[in-house]
Amino acid sequence: MSQENETDTGPRESDQWWLAALPRMLVWSRLRVLDSGVAEVFDCDGRINIYESEDIARSALMDAEFRALDGMDADDAEAWGLDLEEIEPPRAEDDDSLRELMMQPLKNPLTGEDR
């Protein structure tokens, strides 16, 4: 079974990870911009929402109170009760498996355990 690595030879897609913090839960969304300029947002329910442009997709994510992971600094993360160094987007072989990982429990700051 071979694995294809989509680097410069594959489709030029740009993935950006966005997150929102709920009480005791971290919710992820993946923004993917295709070569055509169309943007796809893969949400925590496993749906792919299509937007005409990256700007429109970003606006929709911000309206839903998501923040771009790559634009977050330590102060932003601390305001949400998060440690920026411990935040890592979910990874999976395919979108079906990824959907299960798009909502992650946050650690209790007092015990360090999931709550």
N, C-alpha and C positions, 0 to 999 in steps of 0.2 A: 504494500500500500504506500503510494508516494504522497508526499505533502508538497503542495505548491506554495512557494513564498511569494506573495505579491509585493514586490518592492518596486523598482523603477520599471520592470518589465510588465507589470500588471496594470489594471485600471488605476488611474490617478485619483484616488479617493482620499479625503481628509477626514479623519475621525477626531471628534472633540468630545470629551466627557464633561457632563454637567451633573450637578448634584443638588439635592434639597434635603434639609434636615427636618424630620418630624420628631415628635417626642419618642426617644429611644429607637429611632429608625433613620437610616440613611437611604435615600432614594436616588437612583442613577438614571440618566438618560444619555443616549449616545447620539450626537449630531454628526451626520456623515454628509459631506458635500461632494457631489459627483462632478465629473468633468463638464457636464452640461450646465452646471451652476445650480441644478435642482438640489434641494437639501432634504434629507430623510432624518427623522427623529425616531429612534427606537426607544419606546418607553417601557416602564416597569411592568406593564400589562402584556408586553410582547407585541404590541401594535407598532407598525411603521407609519408615521404620519409624514406626508409629502408636502413640502413647501416650495414655492417658486424660486426662492433664493435663500442664501445663508442668513441675510439680515432679517427676513421674515421669520425664519425658524428661531433665530436668537431672540427676537422680540417675543415670540410665543413662549419660549422657555423662561424668559425673564418675567413675563406676565404670570406664569405658574410658579414663580418664586424659586426658580432654579438659578444656580450660579455656575459659571464656567470654572472647572477645576484648574485649568492653566492660568486663569486670572486671579486665583485666590492666593492671598498671602497668609502668613502666620496669624496676623491680627484678625483677618476675616474668619479663619478657621476657629480661632479661640472664641470669637463672638458666638459661634454656633456650638461651642463646647467640644470642638474637635481638635485633634493634633494633626497638623498638616502632613507630618512625616509618616503618619500611620494610615493616611487615606490612599487607597489604591483602587482604581477602577476594576470592576469584575472582568474576568477572562473566561472564555469557554470556546469549545470547538465550533459551535454553531449558535445561531440566534435562539433556537429552541432551548438549548442548555443555558444560554446566557440569561434568558428571561427569568429563570429561577434564582439568579444571583443579583438581580437589579434592585432588590430591597434587602438591606443588610441591617441586622440589629446593631445598635451602638453599645459600646461597653459602658457599664456603670462606672463613673469616675472614682467612686469610693472603693469598689471591690475589683475592678478590672475585668469583670465577667459580663457576658451578654445578659441583657435584661429585656 
